[in-house]
Each structure stands twice: as structure tokens, then as C-alpha cells.
Amino acid sequence: MSMIPDFHVFVCITNRPPQAGGSCGNIGSGKVMEQMQFAIMENDLMGRVRMNGTTCLGPCDDGVNMVVYPEGTFYAHVTPEDVPEIVKEHFIGGKAVQRLVYKGA
């Protein structure tokens, strides 16, 4: 297994207090990470894709947020149901899932 993955995925796991507004941890980033781990294993991508939880990536109201390197693709509004499409299209097919790419403010 290579120590340097083809893709490195960072999923926001921040849990802000409710009075501070939305946060990825509060709306299900743990489930996104769980589904991503299963999909990585199911598609035999363990050496090619590495995933980590991270603190805030920025647009909290647009979460669950994740960023994929090396290209720096920023995904927003990711749900567990989106994970198979991200794995198939991005990690296997090499193309970002455009409907989930963060559009900015």
C-alpha cells in the first residue's frame, strides 16, 4: 500500500454550540465519514484514498462540507447518500460531482 494516496479527503466534523448556528458535525458528518469509509473499502481504494475528519472548512450553513486533494475540490451539502456517487465519479472516474461542488456566496 502506498503511503501517498491519490486522493486525500477532509470531512468537516466541527460541532458548534446551537446558538452559534449550523455545523457539519451537528447535521451528520459522522454518517458521511462512515459511508465514505465503507465505500472506500468496498471499492478496494484503501491505498488510493485517505480520509480524515477536520475542523471547520468555512461555510457552515452549506455543510456537510468536504474537500478533496490534490485538486482542492470543495464539496458542500454532502449527505451519506451522495457518497457512492463521489466515489464512483471522482475517485474512480476522475471527475468531480458538479452538483455538489461548492458554488460560493
N, C-alpha and C positions, 0 to 999 in steps of 0.2 A: 504494500500500500504506500503510495506516495505521501510524503509529508506536506507537499504543496498541492492543495486542491485546485481543480479547475474553477470552482465557484466557492465563494465564502459568503454565507447568508447570515445577516444580523437581523434578528426579530426583536422589536421593542417589547420589553416586559415591565415597563415602568407602571407602578401603582401609585397614582397621586391621590391625595385625600379628596373626597367627593366635592368639597367646597372649592377645590382648585380646578374643577372641570373634568372633562373626559381624559382617559388614559388607556393605553393599549392593554395593560395588564387587567384592568377592570372590565374590558369588553371581550376578553377571550384569547389573548396572545398565547397563553399556555396551551390551549387546544390547537392553535395554528402550529405551534412548535411540535406538539405531539404528532399531529398528522404529517408534518414535514419529515420528522424522523422515520415514521413508518414508511412513507413514500420513498425516502432515500434508500432504506433497506430493501424494500420490495423491488426497486428498480436497479439494484446492485450498483448503487452510486456512492457507497461508503468512502471510497478513496478519492472520488471526484468532487464531492460536495461536503463542505463542512458548515455546520450551523452553530450559532451562538446566540444567547439572549444578550440584549444590551439595554442600557438605559436610554432615555428619551432621544428619539431621532428628529423631533421637531413638531410637525403638525398634528398635535394630539387629537384634535377633533376629526381628523381624517384616518384614524387608526382602525385596525391594526396595521402598523407600518413595518416595512422591512426593506432592507437594501441588500443588493446582490453585487458583489465584487468578483472580477476585477473591473467590470464596465461601469459600476455605480448605478445600476438600475434601481430606482426608488419606487416601491410599490406601496399603495395605500388602500384602505378599506378591504384588506385581505381577510377572508374567512377560511375556516377549515375546509369548506367545500371547494375553495379555489386552489388548494394545494396540488391536487393531481394535474391540473392544467398548467400550473407553474413548472412542475417537474417535467412534464411531457414537452411542453413548448420551449421553455427556457433552458433547463439543464440538459435535456436530451436533444431537442431540436435547435437550440442556439438562438431562439428569438424571444424577446420579451413579450409578455402578455399585455398588449397595449391597453386593454380596457382597465387594467389595474395600475398602470404606470401613473405616478403622481403628476397631476397637471399643474400644481402650484396655485397660488392665490391670485 
